[in-house]
Amino acid sequence: MKELMENEAFCTGMNVGVHLYQQKVITAHKCREPLVIGDSLYYVQDGRERLQEVLEEICR
């Protein structure tokens, strides 16, 4: 029983941790802010934003 409870607590902790990081990524995207991981900056784009960027580069 103890192992089952420890396993359940671990899984719950992992689920909460993943959810927190998902929210961080979604919030950064909605606010059009970079996502900072370590010393690196990342920008999250959806397909429509990326297509618009490519078309702008081609039409220059």
JODAUR-V311255 format. One record per pair of residues at least 4 apart in sequence whose C-alpha atoms are under 7 Angstrom apart, sorted by sequence separation. I is the first residue (numbers start at 1). J is the second residue. D is the distance in whole Angstrom. If there is no record, write none. Layout:
i=I j=J d=D
i=I j=J d=D
This chain:
i=1 j=5 d=6
i=2 j=6 d=6
i=3 j=7 d=6
i=4 j=8 d=6
i=5 j=9 d=6
i=6 j=10 d=6
i=7 j=11 d=6
i=8 j=12 d=6
i=9 j=13 d=6
i=10 j=14 d=6
i=11 j=15 d=6
i=12 j=16 d=6
i=13 j=17 d=6
i=14 j=18 d=6
i=15 j=19 d=6
i=16 j=20 d=6
i=17 j=21 d=6
i=18 j=22 d=6
i=19 j=23 d=6
i=20 j=24 d=6
i=21 j=25 d=6
i=22 j=26 d=6
i=23 j=27 d=6
i=24 j=28 d=6
i=25 j=29 d=6
i=26 j=30 d=6
i=27 j=31 d=6
i=28 j=32 d=6
i=29 j=33 d=6
i=36 j=40 d=6
i=37 j=41 d=6
i=45 j=49 d=6
i=46 j=50 d=6
i=47 j=51 d=6
i=48 j=52 d=6
i=49 j=53 d=6
i=50 j=54 d=6
i=51 j=55 d=6
i=52 j=56 d=6
i=53 j=57 d=6
i=54 j=58 d=6
i=55 j=59 d=6
i=56 j=60 d=6
i=28 j=33 d=5
i=36 j=41 d=5
i=45 j=50 d=6
i=28 j=34 d=6
i=35 j=41 d=6
i=36 j=42 d=6
i=28 j=35 d=6
i=34 j=41 d=6
i=35 j=42 d=5
i=34 j=42 d=5
i=35 j=43 d=6
i=34 j=43 d=5
i=25 j=35 d=7
i=29 j=44 d=6
